[in-house]
């Protein structure tokens, strides 16, 4: 029997409504600003709270760049979003692939110092990119990978967290499955491909969402790695738009670029929401 608790229901809905307003209001203001001219945003106090009629021009300027009304030049957000998309996909897929294989090796293969190897991987959680950024940059520079997708992705492609999560999942797989696969003549990689990967689908989907957003939002590492405009990700592009020259900032184009930059990760979360939630909360193995 479900109890009717109107007060608790009201409080829960009120809390949810407040949360939606706190999160949604800045997004709405960003969208509204992207539909007005830069002059209207700066000169009108308070800023207009309803969409304007400069939508197409603002988004055209944001996507393709070009000369602004104040004499400045904006970089094209379209090419920067492509760089961000490729970088995010490579980082997400690479992290998952390497983590799956490393967790598979640690759990199912017997070799000397296996436990030490796993803990060495796990200890790298204490050394994020920000801590090891100078030696990593030196290595990447010596290998000639500056201003390249390899330099943007390879240093970020390993994940101790994902390895740990897959290891914990593989430990829950019944030993009977391993024995059945061995009796059927399946080798290690056949067992990995036909048994472990299908069982790991939801975990892979959840990690893909997290790692895609992580790769898409990278700023510090690309800031050091890239000096060529055609390799700038969109997060760096937004910062460039705020300091393009002595000309006034084109706030409408900046806000339009911010809205465009939100779309790919939002689509990934929306399209994979079911798998993402199931991968985080599903305990049935």
C-alpha positions in Angstrom: 0.0 0.0 0.0 1.4 3.4 -1.0 0.9 6.1 1.7 -0.5 9.4 0.7 1.9 12.0 2.1 1.0 15.4 0.5 3.5 17.4 2.6 6.4 15.2 1.6 5.2 15.2 -2.0 4.9 19.0 -2.1 8.4 19.5 -0.6 9.9 17.0 -3.1 8.3 18.8 -6.0 9.2 22.2 -4.7 12.8 21.1 -4.3 12.8 19.7 -7.8 11.3 22.9 -9.2 13.9 25.1 -7.5 16.7 22.9 -8.8 15.3 23.2 -12.4 15.2 27.0 -12.1 18.7 27.2 -10.7 20.1 25.1 -13.5 17.7 26.2 -16.3 17.7 30.0 -15.8 21.4 30.6 -16.7 20.9 28.4 -19.8 17.8 30.4 -20.8 19.6 33.7 -20.3 22.5 32.4 -22.4 20.1 31.4 -25.2 18.3 34.8 -25.0 21.6 36.7 -25.2 22.6 34.7 -28.3 19.5 35.9 -30.1 20.3 39.7 -29.6 22.9 41.9 -31.0 26.0 42.7 -29.0 24.9 46.3 -28.7 21.5 45.3 -27.2 23.1 43.1 -24.6 25.6 45.7 -23.5 23.4 48.9 -23.7 20.1 47.6 -22.4 19.9 47.4 -18.6 18.6 45.0 -17.6 19.4 42.7 -20.4 16.4 41.6 -22.5 14.7 38.6 -21.1 12.9 37.5 -24.3 14.5 36.2 -27.5 15.4 38.7 -30.1 15.5 38.7 -33.9 19.3 38.2 -34.4 19.2 34.4 -34.0 20.4 33.5 -37.5 23.1 36.1 -37.6 24.5 35.2 -34.2 24.7 31.5 -34.9 26.1 32.0 -38.4 28.9 34.2 -36.9 29.5 31.7 -34.2 29.6 28.6 -36.5 31.6 30.1 -39.4 33.4 33.0 -37.8 34.4 36.2 -39.7 34.4 39.9 -39.3 32.3 41.5 -36.6 30.5 44.8 -36.6 33.1 46.2 -34.2 36.0 45.3 -36.5 37.2 42.2 -34.7 37.5 38.7 -36.1 36.0 35.6 -34.6 37.3 32.0 -35.1 34.8 29.5 -36.5 33.2 27.4 -33.8 32.3 24.7 -36.3 35.8 23.6 -36.9 36.6 23.8 -33.2 33.6 21.6 -32.3 34.9 19.1 -34.8 38.3 19.0 -33.0 36.5 18.6 -29.7 34.3 15.9 -31.1 37.2 13.8 -32.4 39.2 14.4 -29.2 36.3 13.3 -27.0 35.5 10.2 -29.1 39.1 9.1 -29.2 39.6 9.6 -25.4 36.3 7.9 -24.5 36.8 4.9 -26.8 40.5 4.6 -26.0 39.9 4.7 -22.2 37.3 2.1 -22.4 39.3 -0.2 -24.7 42.5 0.0 -22.7 40.6 -0.3 -19.4 38.7 -3.4 -20.5 41.9 -5.2 -21.7 43.9 -4.2 -18.6 41.1 -5.3 -16.2 40.7 -8.6 -18.2 44.4 -9.3 -17.9 44.6 -8.5 -14.2 41.5 -10.7 -13.3 41.9 -13.7 -15.6 45.6 -14.1 -16.2 48.1 -15.5 -13.7 51.4 -13.8 -13.7 54.0 -12.8 -11.1 53.2 -9.7 -9.1 49.7 -9.4 -10.5 48.4 -7.7 -7.4 51.3 -5.2 -7.5 50.6 -4.4 -11.1 47.0 -3.6 -10.3 47.9 -1.4 -7.4 50.5 0.4 -9.5 47.6 1.2 -12.0 45.4 2.3 -9.1 48.0 4.6 -7.5 48.0 6.7 -10.7 44.7 8.1 -9.5 46.9 10.2 -7.2 48.7 11.7 -10.2 46.2 13.5 -12.4 47.3 15.4 -15.5 47.6 18.7 -13.6 50.3 17.1 -11.4 52.3 15.5 -14.1 51.7 18.1 -16.8 55.2 19.3 -17.2 57.0 16.0 -17.7 54.1 14.8 -19.9 54.4 18.0 -22.0 58.2 17.4 -22.3 57.6 13.8 -23.5 54.9 14.8 -26.0 57.0 17.7 -27.3 60.1 15.5 -27.8 58.0 13.0 -29.7 56.8 15.8 -32.1 53.1 15.4 -31.2 52.3 19.1 -30.5 49.4 20.4 -32.5 48.1 16.9 -33.3 45.2 14.7 -32.3 47.8 12.2 -30.9 49.1 14.8 -28.6 45.7 15.9 -27.5 44.4 12.3 -26.7 47.2 9.8 -26.0 48.3 11.4 -22.7 44.6 11.3 -21.5 43.7 7.9 -22.9 44.4 5.7 -19.9 42.1 5.5 -16.9 42.8 3.9 -13.6 39.2 4.5 -12.5 37.7 2.7 -15.5 40.2 -0.2 -15.0 39.1 -0.5 -11.4 35.4 -0.5 -12.2 35.8 -3.2 -14.9 38.0 -5.2 -12.6 35.3 -5.2 -9.9 32.7 -6.2 -12.4 34.8 -9.0 -13.9 35.3 -10.4 -10.3 31.5 -10.8 -10.1 31.3 -13.0 -13.2 30.6 -16.6 -12.1 33.5 -19.0 -12.5 31.1 -21.4 -14.2 31.1 -19.2 -17.2 34.9 -19.4 -17.4 34.8 -23.2 -17.1 32.0 -23.5 -19.7 33.9 -21.4 -22.2 37.1 -23.4 -21.6 35.2 -26.7 -22.1 33.8 -25.4 -25.3 37.3 -24.7 -26.5 37.1 -20.9 -26.4 40.4 -19.1 -26.0 41.0 -16.1 -23.8 40.1 -13.5 -26.5 37.0 -15.5 -27.6 35.8 -15.6 -24.0 36.5 -11.8 -23.7 34.6 -11.0 -26.9 31.7 -13.4 -26.6 31.1 -13.4 -22.9 32.6 -10.4 -21.1 31.9 -7.7 -23.6 28.1 -8.5 -23.8 27.9 -8.6 -20.0 29.7 -5.2 -19.8 27.5 -3.3 -22.2 25.8 -1.1 -19.6 29.0 -0.4 -17.8 30.7 0.5 -21.1 27.8 2.9 -21.9 27.9 4.6 -18.5 31.7 5.1 -18.8 31.4 6.3 -22.4 29.1 9.1 -21.3 31.4 10.2 -18.5 34.6 10.0 -20.5 33.0 11.7 -23.5 32.1 14.7 -21.4 35.5 14.6 -19.8 37.2 14.7 -23.2 34.8 17.4 -24.5 35.5 19.7 -21.6 39.3 19.5 -21.7 40.9 23.0 -21.4 44.2 23.0 -19.6 45.9 20.2 -21.7 44.8 21.6 -25.1 45.9 25.0 -23.9 49.5 23.8 -23.6 49.4 21.4 -26.5 48.1 23.6 -29.3 49.4 26.8 -30.8 47.7 26.4 -34.2 44.2 27.7 -34.5 43.0 24.7 -36.5 43.6 22.4 -33.5 41.8 24.5 -30.9 38.9 22.8 -29.2 35.6 24.7 -28.7 36.3 25.3 -24.9 39.4 27.2 -25.9 37.5 29.0 -28.6 35.1 30.5 -26.2 38.0 31.9 -24.2 39.5 33.3 -27.4 36.3 35.0 -28.3 36.5 36.9 -25.0 39.9 38.3 -25.9 40.1 38.5 -29.7 41.5 42.0 -30.0 41.0 45.5 -28.7 37.5 45.4 -30.2 34.4 45.0 -28.1 33.4 41.5 -27.2 30.7 40.0 -29.4 28.7 38.7 -26.6 25.9 37.3 -28.8 28.5 35.1 -30.7 30.1 34.1 -27.4 26.7 33.0 -26.0 25.8 31.3 -29.3 29.1 29.3 -29.2 28.4 28.4 -25.5 25.0 27.0 -26.5 26.5 25.1 -29.5 29.2 23.7 -27.2 26.5 22.3 -24.9 24.6 20.4 -27.6 26.9 17.4 -28.3 27.4 16.3 -24.7 23.7 17.0 -23.9 22.8 14.7 -26.9 25.1 12.0 -25.7 23.5 12.1 -22.2 19.9 12.2 -23.6 20.4 9.4 -26.2 22.3 7.2 -23.7 20.4 8.1 -20.6 18.7 4.7 -20.2 22.0 2.8 -20.6 23.9 5.3 -18.4 21.5 5.0 -15.5 21.3 1.2 -15.9 25.1 1.0 -15.9 25.3 2.9 -12.7 22.6 1.3 -10.7 22.0 -2.1 -12.1 23.3 -4.7 -9.7 22.2 -7.8 -11.7 25.1 -9.5 -13.3 
